[in-house]
């Protein structure tokens, strides 16, 4: 079914081109391809597993979204994505929703993006942020869960003439997912979840805050463990003419105390950037990223990056995607080199 949907989405431009310009259907798409390698045999970054062997498929992402909006009050859409961990023949349905809008509110139901982060809406769209990949300390530690099935209500408002905000409570239905982490399969079962996100926009700046609460059960080779999971995230994006500052943090009682901060400076078609990230609690790491983005066209971008990861002498450390053998000397640091191409249409 997913394979058929992907074929349909990519064939639709042919039929849209024959329709009148006032059609209610719109199609958009995106993609990321890269050449990446490290200086160690131990794979780095979950769901990508980049090693010292030059990899041309570790970041491969292709997606398409079809939206139907017949009037100002109703909209529906579907998005299919071949994520980095997927085969091209087996993409994932990331979104499938209906939306009703009125005045300054909207109600959305279906398969929706988990709205925890600043870049949740553009999670797989590398053209939507300065870097080739989203910072691993924050974005690679949600068990690969990027969507939920449920509903959200969004209310838009303003404070004076310069501050605009959105408040969006949401709930999700129970979900069970098998996750492969550190070369082991974990079964993650979550009860119905509730959450709240808020965004404030002022001048060219944005402040994002989110909360999610669920009761969950995790099992692998031992007895299941049940726990309450509360996630808190806070992020900001500040724009000062050519300078952009991004920062985010994710917190939970037992698993997360992770954050990053990034500076990007635009010089015509070039945007050099630097990023520092830090992870604590479940997996401890520090990372340093230096890169630049070149806009070939408004819809085609190139990224060149060097990233350094470092962690303590542990079996599971830094952003390594597999445990290390305690009988051998630990590898605690790795250099990652990447050249990426991203596009939208």
N, C-alpha and C positions, 0 to 999 in steps of 0.2 A: 504493500500500500504506500509506504513512504517513497519507494522507488518510483512509483507511478506519479505521485504528487510532484516530485522533483522534475520529472520529464515534462509534465504539464506546465509547471511554472516557467521553465526555460523555453518552452515552445510558444507561450502566450504572446511575446512581442510580435510574432508573425501575424497573429490574428488581431492584435491591438492596432497594428499599423494600418489595417484595412478599415478600422472603425472611425467614426467622426471624432473630431477633436474634443467634443464635449462628453465623451464616454465617462461613465461613473467608475470604471475600472482603472486602477493604476498599478504598475509593476515596478519594483525596485530590486536591486541586487547588489552583492558585494563579494569580494574574494581576497584572500591572502595567500601568497606563496613565498617561500624563502629558501635560502641555502644557509645551513647552520651547522656548527661543529664546536666541540669543546676540546680541552687538552687532557681529558681523562676518559677511561672506558666506562665509568659509572654513569648511568643515565641521569639527567638533570631535568627538572620541572615535570610535575605530574601531567599526564595525558599528552605529553610531547616526547619525553625520554630521549633527549638529544645527547649524543656521545661524541667521541673523538672521530668517528666515521662521518664524513660529510653527508648531511641529510638534506634532501630536497623535498621531503614530504612531511616533516615533523610539525610544521605550522599550517599545512594546507587546509584552508577553510573556504567554502563556497556556499552562498545562501541566496535565496530569493524570497520576496514577500509580495503577495498579491492582496490588494485592498479594494473593497467595493464600498462606495459611499454614495447612495442614491440621492441623499438629501442632507440637510444640515443637522438632522437629529439622529441618524442611524449610520453605523459603520460596522463592517466585519472584515476580517483579514485572516490570512494563513501565512506562516513563514516556515520554510524548510531549510535546514542547515546541515551541510556536511562539516562537522566539527573536526578539530585536529585528531581526535581519537577514533573517528569513524572511517569506514571505507566509503569510497565514492558510491558504491552500490547500495549502501545502507545508511542514508542520512537520517536526521532526527527532525520530527515535527516540533519546533520550538514554540510556535504560537498558533492558536486557532481560536478565535474569539469573536464575540459580537459586542457592540457598544452602543449605548443609548445616551444621547447628549441633550441637555436642556439648560438654558440660562448659563449659570457658571458652574454646572456640575455635570458629571457623567458617571454611568454605571457600566462596568465592563465585566464580562463573564466568559469562562472558557479556560484554555491553556494560556497562561500569562507568564511574563518574565518575573522572576523573583526580584523585587525592587530594593535590594539592600544597599546598592552602591551608587556612586556618582555615575558610573559608566554602565549600569545594568542595561539600559535601553540599547546601547551599542556594544554589548558584550563581545560579539564576534566580528564587529565591524572595525577593523584596525584603522581605517581612515578617519574614524570618529575621535581618535585621541592621538597625542604626539608619538607614542612609542609603537614599536612593532607588536609587542605583547603587553597585556595589562600586568601591573606589578604583581609578582607571584606571591609576595608575603600576604597580600590581602585577597587576591582573586583566585588563588589556587588552593584555598583551604575551606571550601564549602562542599566537599565530596562530589564535585562536578554537577551539583544540582543547580540548574539555571532557570527552571520553570516550575510552575505549580498549576494545579487544576483547582479553580475556585472563582472568586469574584472580588472586585475592588470597587470602592466608591471614591471619587475624586472631587474635591471642592476647591475652586479657585477664588482667591480674594486679593485684596490690596490694602496696604497701609499707606495712606497719603497717595501721592502721585508717583512715587519713585520705588516703592517696595512692593513686589508681587509675591504671592505664596500659593502653594498647593498643599492640601492635607488629604491623605489617602489611607484610610483603614482598609484592611483586606483580610480574607480568610481563605484557607486552602483545605481541600479534602484530604483524608488519610492517603498515604503513599508508601509503597515499598519499592526499594531500589537496590540492586546489586552493584556494588562499587568495587573496582579493582584498584587498590592502593598498596604500594610497596610489594607488588607481585602477589598479593593475597586478595581473595574475594571476601568482601564484607557485605552482609545484608543489613540495610538500614530501613527501619520501619518508623514512620512518623505518624502520630495521631493528627487529627485536624489541627491546623495551626492558625494563629491570629497574628497580625502585624500592623504596623503603622509607619508611614513615611511622610516626611515633610520636606519641602524645598522652598527656599527663599531666594528671590532674584532681586538684585539691586544694582543699578548701573550695569556694568558688564560682569558682575560677580554672582556666584551661586553658593549657597550653603545647603547641604543635604544631611538629614538625620533619619535613621530608621531603627526599628525595633521589631524583633520576631520572637515568638514564644511557641514552643511545642514540646510535647512529651514524646520521647523516641526510644527505640530499642535497637541495639547494634549487636550483631553476632558474627562470629567467624568460625574458628575451629573449636572454640570453647563454649561455655554456657552463655546465653544472651545476657546483656547488661542493659538495664532500663534507667533512663535519666531524664531530667528536665533540661531542655536547651533554651537558653535565652541569648540572643545575639543582639548586640548594639553596634551600630556603625555611625560614623560621623565623617563628613567629607566637605571639602571646599575647593572651589576653582575661582581664582582671582585673576583678572586681566587688567594690566596696566599698559595701555598702548601696545607695544610689541612684546612685553614680558607677560608670561603666563605662569601662575603658581598653582600646583595641584597638591593636595594632601588628603589622606584618608586613614582611618583607623577602624579596626574590627576588634570587638571585645566580647568575651564570654567567660563564665566563671572558671571552667576547667581547661578549655581548649585554645583560646585565642587572646593574645595581647600583641597584635601585629599592626604595623603602620608603614607608610611611606610618605615621602615628600619629593616633589619634582619641580624643576625650573626649566622653562622652555622660552627661547627668544627668537622671534621671527625676523628674518632679514630677507625680504622679498620672497623668493621661492625656497629659501633654506630656513630650517628651524632646528638649530642645535639644542640639545637638552641634556640635563643631568638628573639622576634620580638616586635617592638613598632609601633602602627598605630594611626593616628590622622585624624579625619574628621571635616570639617568646612562648613559653609554656609548652604546647605539644611538640613543636619542632623549632629549634633555635637557629637563627640565621641572621646574617648581615649581607646586604648586597649593594653594589655600586654599579651604576649604569651611566655610560657616556655614549651618546648617539647623535645622529642628525637625520632629519627628514628633508627630502627634496620633492617638491610638487612639480612633476612633469607636466601635468594639466590639473585643473580643479578636481578631476575624478581619478587620476592615477598618481600614486605616490611611491617613492622609494625610501627605505630606511636602512641605515648602516649603523650597527651597534657593537659595542664591547661591554660585556657585563661580567662582574666578578662576584661570586658567591663564596661565603665563608661561614663555617659553623664549628662547634666544639667537637671533641673526640668522642662521638657517640655512634652507636649502630645506626640510628636514624638521626640525620643531622642536615642542616642547611636545606637546600631545595633539591637534594638528591631524591630520585624517584624510586630507589630500591634500598633495602637495608644493606649494611656492609658486614663483611665477615669479621667477627671479633678476633679470630685467630690470626688475622693479617693486620698490618699497619693501616690505620684509618686514613682515608683521604678527606681532608677538611676544607679544601678550597678548590675552585674550578674557574677557569676563564671560558666564557661563552662568546663566540663571534657569529654575527648574523648579518645577512643581506636580505632584505625583504621587499616584495612588491605587493601593494594593495591597490584595490580599485573599487569603484562604485558605479552603478548605472541606474 
